[in-house]
Amino acid sequence: MSGLVIFFGPPENRSDDDEAVSSFIKEDGGKIILGGTTSLIFERRLKDKTRIDLKTSGCGMHPYGFLGNIIVAEGTLTIKKLNEIFFSEYTANDAVKLLKNEIMRHDRIKIYHGRAFNPVNGIDKNTVFTEFVKCLRESGKSPEIVNF
C-alpha cells in the first residue's frame, strides 16, 4: 500500500518546527510540502534550497519545485484551486494537476496540518483545508490528519 504525506502550512507554534519537520521527514512514501513559509522552515532545517521549475506555472498558479526529492508548491491557493477542480478534468501543467495526480495514485494520505495564521493572501486557510479534507473523503480517501 503506497502512501503520500503532505505538509500544509507552518506549525501554529514556532517551537514545534523542529519536531514537525523531523516527523515528516521520517515518514515513508511520497512527500509534498505546501506553502512558502513552510518551505522556508524545511530549507533551514534541511540546509538545502528549493529548486523551482518555472515551466510549471500556469492558469494563474505559482510554479512548483523540489527540495531534494520532496515536491514543494504554494499552499492555500493551490489547495483552493484543487478543491474547485477536484472532481473534474484538469489539463494545466501546474502544481494543482501534480497534487491531484499524486493524491489519486496513492492509497494512504497523511496530512501534517500546520495551523499557523497567515494573513498574507486574505484567504481563510482553515476553510480551504476543511474543504480539501471533504474532497479527499468524497473521493474515497481516508486522510490521517496530524495537527501542529
Backbone as CSV, one residue per row, in Angstrom:
resi,resn,N_x,N_y,N_z,CA_x,CA_y,CA_z,C_x,C_y,C_z
1,MET,0.850,-1.175,0.000,0.000,0.000,0.000,0.897,1.240,0.000
2,SER,0.698,2.117,-0.964,1.560,3.294,-1.068,0.945,4.474,-0.328
3,GLY,1.820,5.325,0.198,1.350,6.467,0.958,1.911,7.772,0.452
4,LEU,1.153,8.823,0.691,1.547,10.186,0.365,1.436,11.003,1.639
5,VAL,2.489,11.771,1.935,2.494,12.619,3.118,2.576,14.068,2.653
6,ILE,1.627,14.880,3.109,1.536,16.283,2.721,1.730,17.139,3.963
7,PHE,2.584,18.153,3.852,2.747,19.127,4.936,2.146,20.429,4.436
8,PHE,1.060,20.875,5.081,0.317,22.050,4.627,0.365,23.148,5.681
9,GLY,1.188,24.152,5.446,1.259,25.306,6.327,2.163,25.103,7.522
10,PRO,2.730,26.195,8.029,3.644,26.100,9.163,2.918,25.767,10.463
11,PRO,3.635,25.147,11.401,3.037,24.861,12.712,2.555,26.143,13.399
12,GLU,1.539,25.996,14.210,0.970,27.129,14.937,2.010,27.759,15.871
13,ASN,2.816,26.921,16.503,3.864,27.390,17.410,5.225,27.128,16.783
14,ARG,6.027,28.170,16.654,7.356,28.017,16.056,8.212,27.013,16.805
15,SER,7.942,26.842,18.078,8.712,25.882,18.873,8.473,24.444,18.413
16,ASP,7.427,24.224,17.609,7.126,22.877,17.094,7.768,22.611,15.737
17,ASP,8.439,23.596,15.144,9.007,23.439,13.798,9.925,22.224,13.685
18,ASP,10.888,22.106,14.607,11.854,21.001,14.519,11.178,19.643,14.618
19,GLU,10.279,19.494,15.582,9.575,18.214,15.757,8.728,17.886,14.525
20,ALA,8.022,18.887,13.994,7.162,18.663,12.833,7.981,18.254,11.612
21,VAL,9.073,18.978,11.348,9.925,18.646,10.200,10.525,17.265,10.371
22,SER,11.043,16.972,11.550,11.659,15.673,11.813,10.663,14.525,11.616
23,SER,9.462,14.682,12.146,8.428,13.643,11.998,8.068,13.436,10.538
24,PHE,7.892,14.539,9.810,7.527,14.471,8.396,8.610,13.762,7.584
25,ILE,9.853,14.124,7.800,10.968,13.558,7.044,11.091,12.053,7.286
26,LYS,10.764,11.598,8.480,10.859,10.167,8.820,9.762,9.324,8.174
27,GLU,8.726,9.972,7.663,7.599,9.245,7.058,8.040,8.510,5.794
28,ASP,7.433,7.349,5.555,7.643,6.619,4.301,6.672,7.143,3.262
29,GLY,7.050,7.047,1.992,6.150,7.403,0.902,6.516,8.710,0.237
30,GLY,5.669,9.105,-0.705,5.855,10.360,-1.404,5.603,11.523,-0.466
31,LYS,6.273,12.641,-0.727,6.148,13.786,0.163,5.910,15.071,-0.635
32,ILE,5.032,15.918,-0.092,4.737,17.215,-0.682,4.683,18.245,0.435
33,ILE,5.382,19.358,0.236,5.329,20.490,1.154,4.537,21.590,0.462
34,LEU,3.530,22.111,1.148,2.695,23.173,0.592,2.814,24.433,1.435
35,GLY,3.255,25.516,0.798,3.329,26.802,1.461,4.721,27.402,1.402
36,GLY,4.764,28.691,1.120,6.045,29.392,1.033,6.773,29.446,2.364
37,THR,6.078,29.846,3.421,6.701,29.894,4.746,7.095,28.493,5.180
38,THR,6.252,27.529,4.904,6.540,26.137,5.261,7.801,25.653,4.568
39,SER,7.939,25.963,3.288,9.140,25.519,2.567,10.396,26.176,3.134
40,LEU,10.296,27.425,3.584,11.448,28.090,4.199,11.859,27.400,5.496
41,ILE,10.893,26.957,6.273,11.184,26.206,7.505,11.958,24.935,7.154
42,PHE,11.494,24.223,6.147,12.174,22.989,5.729,13.565,23.281,5.170
43,GLU,13.699,24.342,4.381,15.010,24.696,3.834,16.020,24.948,4.962
44,ARG,15.599,25.685,5.976,16.503,25.960,7.107,16.873,24.677,7.845
45,ARG,15.889,23.835,8.097,16.145,22.605,8.866,16.966,21.592,8.066
46,LEU,16.731,21.532,6.747,17.427,20.546,5.906,18.703,21.114,5.280
47,LYS,18.929,22.404,5.484,20.111,23.084,4.927,20.226,22.842,3.416
48,ASP,19.130,23.115,2.732,19.040,22.930,1.281,18.117,24.012,0.738
49,LYS,18.091,24.172,-0.567,17.233,25.167,-1.215,16.261,24.473,-2.159
50,THR,15.061,25.015,-2.267,14.066,24.518,-3.210,14.469,24.955,-4.615
51,ARG,14.418,24.024,-5.540,14.687,24.319,-6.950,13.343,24.413,-7.672
52,ILE,12.993,25.637,-8.071,11.704,25.904,-8.716,11.811,25.635,-10.208
53,ASP,10.782,24.976,-10.756,10.695,24.714,-12.191,9.718,25.731,-12.781
54,LEU,10.251,26.795,-13.365,9.409,27.880,-13.874,8.465,27.445,-14.990
55,LYS,8.736,26.328,-15.630,7.854,25.830,-16.697,6.544,25.274,-16.142
56,THR,6.434,25.158,-14.825,5.244,24.556,-14.230,4.227,25.578,-13.735
57,SER,4.404,26.839,-14.088,3.388,27.822,-13.706,2.359,27.893,-14.832
58,GLY,1.162,28.238,-14.484,0.110,28.342,-15.493,-1.236,28.536,-14.853
59,CYS,-2.178,28.993,-15.611,-3.551,29.216,-15.133,-3.566,30.029,-13.841
60,GLY,-2.628,30.972,-13.724,-2.571,31.811,-12.541,-1.947,31.155,-11.326
61,MET,-1.413,29.966,-11.474,-0.813,29.249,-10.350,0.694,29.453,-10.323
62,HIS,1.238,29.467,-9.121,2.686,29.567,-8.942,3.348,28.273,-9.432
63,PRO,4.607,28.345,-9.864,5.315,27.123,-10.251,5.633,26.282,-9.019
64,TYR,5.884,25.011,-9.239,6.309,24.145,-8.140,7.773,23.800,-8.329
65,GLY,8.335,23.150,-7.334,9.737,22.781,-7.396,10.015,21.587,-6.507
66,PHE,11.297,21.407,-6.203,11.716,20.254,-5.413,12.749,20.674,-4.382
67,LEU,12.619,20.133,-3.206,13.591,20.258,-2.131,14.110,18.846,-1.924
68,GLY,15.257,18.543,-2.545,15.686,17.150,-2.619,14.683,16.420,-3.493
69,ASN,14.099,15.353,-2.961,13.074,14.622,-3.722,11.654,14.932,-3.244
70,ILE,11.501,16.006,-2.477,10.196,16.416,-1.957,9.615,17.492,-2.871
71,ILE,8.378,17.297,-3.310,7.684,18.302,-4.115,7.336,19.484,-3.214
72,VAL,7.548,20.698,-3.717,7.234,21.917,-2.965,6.362,22.808,-3.847
73,ALA,5.254,23.277,-3.284,4.351,24.154,-4.035,3.726,25.181,-3.095
74,GLU,3.165,26.231,-3.674,2.401,27.219,-2.911,1.284,26.460,-2.197
75,GLY,0.835,26.960,-1.065,-0.114,26.207,-0.243,-1.583,26.489,-0.453
76,THR,-2.086,27.527,0.178,-3.524,27.767,0.224,-4.124,27.979,-1.160
77,LEU,-3.483,28.754,-2.007,-4.035,28.990,-3.347,-4.087,27.700,-4.169
78,THR,-3.071,26.844,-4.001,-3.049,25.568,-4.725,-4.176,24.657,-4.251
79,ILE,-4.345,24.549,-2.943,-5.417,23.708,-2.395,-6.784,24.274,-2.761
80,LYS,-6.924,25.596,-2.703,-8.203,26.217,-3.073,-8.574,25.860,-4.514
81,LYS,-7.628,25.975,-5.427,-7.883,25.627,-6.830,-8.157,24.131,-6.978
82,LEU,-7.407,23.304,-6.252,-7.644,21.861,-6.296,-9.063,21.531,-5.844
83,ASN,-9.524,22.184,-4.784,-10.892,21.962,-4.314,-11.903,22.264,-5.420
84,GLU,-11.649,23.323,-6.190,-12.573,23.735,-7.251,-12.632,22.726,-8.398
85,ILE,-11.521,22.058,-8.689,-11.465,21.157,-9.854,-11.372,19.678,-9.457
86,PHE,-11.491,19.380,-8.180,-11.188,18.039,-7.672,-11.904,16.925,-8.442
87,PHE,-13.143,17.138,-8.791,-13.922,16.076,-9.429,-14.136,16.316,-10.923
88,SER,-13.256,17.072,-11.539,-13.363,17.313,-12.974,-11.992,17.153,-13.622
89,GLU,-11.998,17.169,-14.944,-10.738,17.081,-15.691,-9.989,18.395,-15.538
90,TYR,-8.672,18.300,-15.492,-7.832,19.491,-15.357,-6.550,19.218,-16.132
91,THR,-6.267,20.039,-17.107,-5.159,19.728,-18.015,-3.933,20.621,-17.866
92,ALA,-4.011,21.688,-17.075,-2.854,22.581,-16.933,-1.675,21.815,-16.334
93,ASN,-0.482,22.184,-16.749,0.731,21.548,-16.228,1.238,22.366,-15.046
94,ASP,0.547,22.274,-13.919,0.904,23.084,-12.763,0.812,22.271,-11.482
95,ALA,0.997,22.950,-10.353,1.003,22.284,-9.051,-0.339,21.631,-8.729
96,VAL,-1.425,22.214,-9.184,-2.756,21.651,-8.921,-2.864,20.266,-9.553
97,LYS,-2.486,20.160,-10.811,-2.553,18.872,-11.507,-1.604,17.857,-10.869
98,LEU,-0.400,18.298,-10.533,0.561,17.395,-9.893,0.015,16.874,-8.578
99,LEU,-0.513,17.771,-7.753,-1.052,17.365,-6.460,-2.230,16.410,-6.625
100,LYS,-3.122,16.727,-7.546,-4.271,15.843,-7.774,-3.804,14.460,-8.224
101,ASN,-2.857,14.405,-9.155,-2.346,13.121,-9.634,-1.689,12.327,-8.513
102,GLU,-0.913,13.008,-7.688,-0.242,12.322,-6.571,-1.268,11.773,-5.586
103,ILE,-2.280,12.542,-5.280,-3.325,12.080,-4.358,-4.030,10.848,-4.923
104,MET,-4.382,10.900,-6.191,-5.153,9.807,-6.779,-4.349,8.516,-6.927
105,ARG,-3.039,8.612,-7.034,-2.250,7.396,-7.222,-1.788,6.750,-5.918
106,HIS,-2.109,7.354,-4.792,-1.716,6.792,-3.501,-2.923,6.263,-2.731
107,ASP,-2.701,5.185,-2.021,-3.757,4.566,-1.217,-3.969,5.289,0.110
108,ARG,-2.869,5.698,0.712,-2.930,6.349,2.025,-2.484,7.802,1.894
109,ILE,-3.208,8.690,2.587,-2.866,10.110,2.614,-2.732,10.524,4.082
110,LYS,-1.594,11.102,4.403,-1.383,11.650,5.746,-1.049,13.127,5.573
111,ILE,-1.718,13.973,6.349,-1.526,15.408,6.219,-1.048,15.990,7.541
112,TYR,0.106,16.623,7.488,0.581,17.422,8.606,-0.028,18.810,8.398
113,HIS,-0.964,19.148,9.245,-1.704,20.402,9.096,-1.148,21.444,10.055
114,GLY,-0.358,22.367,9.505,0.152,23.469,10.308,-0.941,24.500,10.480
115,ARG,-1.223,24.867,11.699,-2.367,25.735,11.968,-2.002,27.188,12.211
116,ALA,-0.801,27.587,11.798,-0.409,28.997,11.954,-1.295,29.878,11.086
117,PHE,-1.618,31.044,11.585,-2.424,32.004,10.833,-1.524,32.739,9.847
118,ASN,-1.956,32.847,8.591,-1.192,33.559,7.567,-2.111,34.574,6.897
119,PRO,-1.976,35.844,7.262,-2.872,36.863,6.717,-2.483,37.364,5.327
120,VAL,-1.409,36.860,4.754,-0.862,37.419,3.517,-1.822,37.363,2.339
121,ASN,-2.434,36.221,2.062,-3.247,36.119,0.850,-4.733,36.402,1.075
122,GLY,-5.142,36.674,2.294,-6.518,37.050,2.573,-7.530,35.925,2.452
123,ILE,-7.068,34.701,2.363,-7.955,33.541,2.245,-7.953,32.789,3.568
124,ASP,-9.121,32.365,4.010,-9.224,31.599,5.248,-8.679,30.189,5.018
125,LYS,-7.461,29.962,5.468,-6.785,28.681,5.266,-7.563,27.514,5.875
126,ASN,-8.202,27.737,7.028,-8.932,26.645,7.679,-10.133,26.193,6.865
127,THR,-10.840,27.135,6.252,-11.967,26.785,5.391,-11.483,25.994,4.173
128,VAL,-10.390,26.443,3.582,-9.814,25.745,2.422,-9.382,24.337,2.819
129,PHE,-8.746,24.213,3.975,-8.295,22.901,4.444,-9.478,21.966,4.712
130,THR,-10.505,22.475,5.365,-11.699,21.671,5.653,-12.334,21.155,4.361
131,GLU,-12.427,22.014,3.352,-12.985,21.617,2.055,-12.098,20.569,1.382
132,PHE,-10.783,20.721,1.508,-9.832,19.767,0.943,-10.038,18.382,1.556
133,VAL,-10.147,18.317,2.860,-10.360,17.033,3.545,-11.695,16.433,3.110
134,LYS,-12.706,17.261,2.955,-14.019,16.795,2.480,-13.897,16.184,1.079
135,CYS,-13.164,16.854,0.177,-12.958,16.326,-1.178,-12.230,14.981,-1.136
136,LEU,-11.218,14.891,-0.294,-10.486,13.629,-0.166,-11.424,12.509,0.258
137,ARG,-12.232,12.768,1.263,-13.155,11.741,1.773,-14.207,11.364,0.728
138,GLU,-14.720,12.358,0.003,-15.709,12.077,-1.035,-15.115,11.283,-2.186
139,SER,-13.804,11.356,-2.354,-13.142,10.587,-3.416,-12.744,9.189,-2.947
140,GLY,-13.087,8.854,-1.709,-12.798,7.518,-1.192,-11.524,7.416,-0.372
141,LYS,-10.838,8.525,-0.162,-9.625,8.535,0.651,-10.013,8.734,2.114
142,SER,-9.187,8.217,3.015,-9.394,8.407,4.449,-8.141,9.048,5.023
143,PRO,-8.024,10.371,4.861,-6.791,11.021,5.287,-6.578,10.976,6.798
144,GLU,-5.336,10.745,7.170,-4.939,10.856,8.576,-4.404,12.282,8.744
145,ILE,-4.891,12.985,9.764,-4.513,14.365,9.990,-3.678,14.468,11.268
146,VAL,-2.520,15.135,11.154,-1.686,15.440,12.311,-1.628,16.958,12.412
147,ASN,-2.170,17.503,13.483,-2.193,18.961,13.652,-0.953,19.450,14.397
148,PHE,-0.398,20.531,13.899,0.727,21.196,14.551,0.401,22.659,14.692
